[in-house]
Amino acid sequence: MPCISLLFRHYDIFYSLVNETSLAKYFQPENEKDKENITEFDTGYKVEKAINWYTRETGIYKILNKSLRTQNFYDIFPLEPYIKDLSYQLTDEHRLFIAQQKTSNLTFYRAQLISKVELNRLKTSLGELLSVISFLSTNTEREREKALEFAISRSPPNDQLTSALLEISVDLNSTTKPFADYNPTLQAFSKVASINYNKWETCAALSDAHYKVNKLNLALENLTKCVEHQSKTAYTLIGHPSVMTTYRAIEDIDMKNKTYAKALIFTLKLLDAQLERKQLGHISSLTSSYQKLDDVVLDDSILEEALELCFKLLDDALETKLLQDILIASIYKTNVL
């Protein structure tokens, strides 16, 4: 296995399900019940129980929904293995659910609190595409009254929120996202989303122009959408140019914010993706990524670690037989900082 892959795995394991305390340590929930739930998840999680963990509506449910709702990719990445498991199991349940249906159109209901600003935005967007980047729990049509009662029985905690009952119509002949009645005793479990891949790629390209400090938040918001979408489809996009574009843009944003440790992680992700392709036509792009380490190591707090990485990157370049003089010179230049 290439050195960069091993090195990247070192970062992933710290936040992954392999580490039995990883999620509890990373998210540090304040609620004692949530803390117990996440600790139990860390030590006893099984792939086949992915949906069951979500329907418990406690620790894991809360941090996953919050991460997707706020589109915080630093919180989404640690949850990526679980998101994939959840999607795969939901897809299996979806096949069983569809086979049992006698009609091609279904309606689901979801009661929830929503900000008044968001509600007004929805009212002015009638007939337009709505993309929901999250998992949703819903009630079936026969439980509509139950959902309505739930919506009107809760008092909003503040003046910025209001209760709403969402009606979701599904055409079984055209749906591309899985949903299922996971358990008759539980709410129907749905995932509703519509994502145009080309739009996210364009989003990353447009964000490339927003590197002024006062526009970093806007660029970061756009890139989060790219990362969240691509993390769900990583198994089909490994080495795809747009994946590398996204990593490079996030890397640059962290450099502008002087969050060098995070920039280093995305530099490694970018290098790993480029070396995965092993195509000589990408030498100039690959060299640029190595040169990024020159700037990253300016932060003294990670200097020693970054220098160690540089030597490993050199080994990896030699291992992939990318022996062009410009590439090797670039790596040596980084090593002697």
C-alpha positions in Angstrom: 0.0 0.0 0.0 1.4 3.4 -0.9 2.8 5.5 2.0 0.3 8.3 1.5 -2.6 5.9 1.8 -1.1 4.6 5.0 -0.6 8.1 6.2 -4.1 9.2 5.3 -5.4 6.1 7.1 -3.7 7.3 10.2 -5.8 10.5 10.2 -9.0 8.6 9.3 -8.6 5.9 12.0 -8.5 8.6 14.7 -12.0 9.7 13.7 -13.3 6.4 12.4 -15.4 3.6 13.9 -12.3 1.5 14.3 -11.4 3.5 17.3 -13.8 2.4 20.0 -14.0 5.9 21.6 -13.6 8.0 18.4 -17.0 9.5 18.1 -17.5 10.1 21.8 -14.1 11.7 22.0 -14.6 13.8 18.8 -18.1 15.2 19.5 -17.9 15.2 23.3 -21.7 15.3 23.9 -22.8 17.2 27.0 -26.0 15.3 27.6 -25.3 12.3 29.7 -27.8 10.1 27.9 -26.4 11.0 24.5 -22.9 10.3 25.8 -23.9 6.8 26.9 -25.6 6.2 23.6 -22.5 7.3 21.5 -20.2 5.3 23.7 -22.4 2.2 23.2 -22.3 2.9 19.5 -18.5 3.1 19.5 -18.1 -0.2 21.3 -21.0 -2.2 19.9 -21.9 -0.9 16.5 -22.8 -3.5 13.8 -23.3 -2.7 10.1 -26.6 -4.5 9.9 -28.0 -2.3 12.7 -27.4 1.0 11.0 -31.0 2.0 10.6 -31.9 0.8 14.1 -29.3 3.2 15.5 -30.8 6.1 13.6 -34.4 5.4 14.7 -33.4 5.5 18.3 -33.4 9.3 17.9 -30.7 9.9 20.5 -27.0 10.6 20.4 -26.1 9.3 16.9 -29.3 10.6 15.4 -28.6 14.1 16.8 -25.0 14.5 15.7 -25.7 13.1 12.3 -28.7 15.3 11.6 -26.8 18.4 13.0 -23.7 17.7 10.9 -25.8 17.3 7.7 -28.1 20.3 8.6 -25.2 22.7 9.2 -23.2 21.1 6.4 -20.1 21.0 8.6 -17.7 18.7 6.6 -15.3 18.5 9.5 -18.1 16.7 11.4 -19.4 14.8 8.4 -16.1 13.1 7.6 -15.9 11.1 11.0 -19.5 9.9 10.3 -18.8 8.9 6.7 -18.5 5.1 7.3 -21.8 5.2 9.2 -23.5 7.3 6.5 -22.5 4.7 3.9 -23.8 1.8 6.0 -27.1 3.7 6.6 -27.5 4.3 2.9 -26.7 0.7 1.9 -29.1 -0.8 4.4 -31.8 1.7 3.5 -31.3 0.7 -0.2 -31.8 -3.0 0.7 -35.0 -2.2 2.7 -36.1 0.0 -0.2 -36.1 -2.9 -2.6 -38.2 -5.0 -0.3 -40.6 -2.1 0.3 -41.1 -1.4 -3.4 -41.8 -5.0 -4.2 -44.8 -5.0 -1.8 -46.4 -1.9 -3.2 -49.6 -2.0 -5.4 -49.5 1.6 -6.4 -46.9 3.8 -8.1 -47.6 6.9 -6.0 -47.2 7.3 -2.3 -47.5 10.2 0.1 -45.5 10.7 3.4 -45.8 13.3 6.1 -43.2 14.9 8.4 -43.9 17.1 11.3 -41.1 19.4 12.3 -40.0 22.8 13.6 -38.7 25.1 10.9 -37.3 28.6 10.9 -39.7 31.2 9.7 -37.1 32.4 7.3 -36.8 29.0 5.7 -40.6 28.6 5.6 -40.9 31.9 3.7 -38.1 30.8 1.4 -40.1 27.6 0.6 -43.3 29.6 0.0 -41.5 31.7 -2.6 -39.9 28.6 -4.3 -43.1 26.8 -5.4 -42.5 24.6 -8.4 -38.7 24.8 -8.0 -36.2 22.0 -7.2 -35.7 21.4 -3.5 -32.6 19.5 -2.4 -32.6 18.0 1.1 -29.1 16.8 2.1 -30.2 14.6 5.0 -32.1 11.6 6.2 -35.7 12.1 7.1 -38.1 10.2 9.3 -41.8 10.4 8.2 -45.3 9.1 8.8 -47.2 7.2 6.2 -50.4 8.4 4.7 -52.5 6.3 7.1 -50.7 8.2 9.9 -51.4 11.7 8.6 -53.5 12.7 11.6 -50.9 11.5 14.0 -48.3 13.6 12.2 -50.6 16.7 12.2 -51.2 16.2 15.9 -47.5 16.0 16.6 -46.9 19.2 14.6 -49.5 21.3 16.5 -48.8 19.9 19.9 -45.3 21.2 20.2 -44.7 24.9 21.0 -41.7 26.5 19.2 -38.9 27.2 21.7 -38.5 30.8 20.3 -40.1 33.3 18.0 -37.8 32.4 15.1 -39.3 28.9 14.7 -42.7 27.6 13.7 -44.4 24.2 13.4 -44.9 22.7 10.0 -46.3 19.6 8.4 -44.5 18.6 5.2 -46.3 16.5 2.6 -43.9 14.5 0.4 -45.3 12.9 -2.7 -43.2 10.0 -4.2 -43.5 8.6 -7.7 -42.1 5.0 -7.5 -41.4 5.0 -11.2 -39.0 7.9 -11.1 -37.5 8.0 -7.6 -33.7 7.8 -7.4 -33.3 7.9 -3.7 -34.1 5.0 -1.3 -36.9 5.1 1.3 -38.7 2.3 3.2 -41.2 1.5 5.9 -38.4 0.1 8.1 -40.7 -1.2 10.9 -44.5 -1.0 11.1 -44.1 0.1 14.7 -41.8 2.9 13.8 -42.2 5.9 11.6 -41.5 5.4 7.9 -37.9 6.1 7.2 -37.2 8.2 4.1 -34.3 9.9 2.4 -35.4 12.6 0.0 -32.8 14.4 -2.1 -32.2 15.5 -5.6 -28.6 16.3 -6.5 -27.3 17.3 -9.9 -23.7 16.2 -10.0 -22.7 18.8 -12.5 -24.1 21.6 -10.4 -21.8 20.6 -7.4 -18.8 20.5 -9.7 -19.6 24.0 -11.0 -20.1 25.1 -7.4 -16.5 24.1 -6.6 -15.2 26.0 -9.6 -17.1 29.1 -8.8 -15.9 29.0 -5.2 -12.3 29.2 -6.4 -12.8 32.9 -6.9 -13.9 33.6 -3.3 -10.6 33.5 -1.5 -10.9 37.0 0.1 -11.2 36.6 3.9 -14.7 38.3 4.0 -16.0 35.7 1.5 -14.4 32.5 2.9 -17.6 31.5 4.7 -19.6 31.6 1.5 -17.0 29.5 -0.3 -16.8 27.1 2.5 -20.6 26.6 2.5 -20.5 25.8 -1.2 -17.6 23.4 -0.8 -19.3 21.6 2.0 -22.1 20.7 -0.4 -19.5 19.3 -2.8 -17.7 17.3 -0.1 -20.9 15.9 1.4 -22.3 14.8 -2.0 -19.0 13.3 -3.1 -18.4 11.5 0.2 -21.6 9.6 -0.4 -20.5 8.6 -3.9 -16.8 8.1 -3.2 -16.9 4.5 -4.4 -17.7 5.8 -7.9 -15.6 9.0 -7.9 -12.2 7.8 -6.6 -9.6 9.7 -8.5 -12.2 11.8 -10.4 -10.8 15.3 -11.2 -13.7 17.1 -9.4 -12.8 15.3 -6.2 -9.3 16.6 -6.4 -10.6 20.1 -7.3 -12.7 20.0 -4.1 -9.8 18.9 -1.9 -7.6 21.6 -3.4 -10.2 24.3 -2.9 -10.8 23.3 0.8 -7.0 23.2 1.3 -6.7 26.7 0.0 -9.4 28.0 2.3 -7.7 26.5 5.3 -4.5 28.1 4.2 -6.2 31.5 4.0 -7.7 30.9 7.5 -4.3 29.8 8.8 -5.8 26.5 10.0 -2.6 24.8 8.8 -3.2 21.4 10.4 -6.5 21.1 8.5 -4.9 22.3 5.4 -2.3 19.5 5.8 -5.0 16.9 6.0 -6.6 18.0 2.7 -3.2 18.3 1.1 -2.7 14.6 1.9 -6.1 13.8 0.6 -5.4 15.6 -2.7 -2.0 13.9 -3.1 -3.5 10.5 -2.3 -6.3 11.0 -5.0 -3.7 12.2 -7.5 -1.3 9.3 -6.9 -4.3 6.9 -7.1 -4.7 7.8 -10.8 -1.0 7.2 -11.6 -1.2 9.2 -14.8 1.8 11.0 -16.1 -0.4 13.7 -17.6 -1.1 15.0 -14.0 2.5 15.7 -13.2 2.1 19.5 -13.1 -1.0 19.2 -10.8 0.8 16.7 -8.6 3.8 18.9 -8.3 1.7 21.9 -7.3 0.2 19.8 -4.4 3.7 18.9 -3.2 4.7 22.6 -3.3 1.7 23.4 -1.1 3.5 21.7 1.8 6.1 24.5 1.6 3.4 26.9 2.9 1.8 24.4 5.3 4.9 23.8 7.3 5.3 27.5 8.1 3.2 26.8 11.1 5.7 25.8 13.8 3.2 23.7 15.7 3.2 21.1 12.9 6.7 21.6 11.5 8.1 18.3 12.8 5.1 16.3 11.7 5.0 17.9 8.2 8.7 17.2 7.6 8.2 13.6 8.5 5.3 13.5 6.0 7.5 15.0 3.2 10.0 12.1 3.4 7.1 9.6 3.2 5.7 11.5 0.2 9.0 11.2 -1.5 9.0 7.4 -1.0 5.5 7.3 -2.4 6.5 9.3 -5.5 9.4 6.9 -6.1 7.1 3.9 -5.5 4.7 5.1 -8.2 7.6 5.6 -10.6 6.8 9.3 -11.2 10.5 10.2 -11.6 10.3 13.5 -13.5 13.0 15.9 -12.3 10.5 18.7 -11.5 8.5 16.5 -9.2 11.5 15.1 -7.3 13.0 18.6 -7.0 9.8 20.0 -5.6 9.7 17.3 -2.9 13.3 17.8 -1.9 12.7 21.6 -1.8 10.0 21.0 0.8 12.2 18.6 2.8 14.9 21.2 3.4 12.7 24.0 4.7 
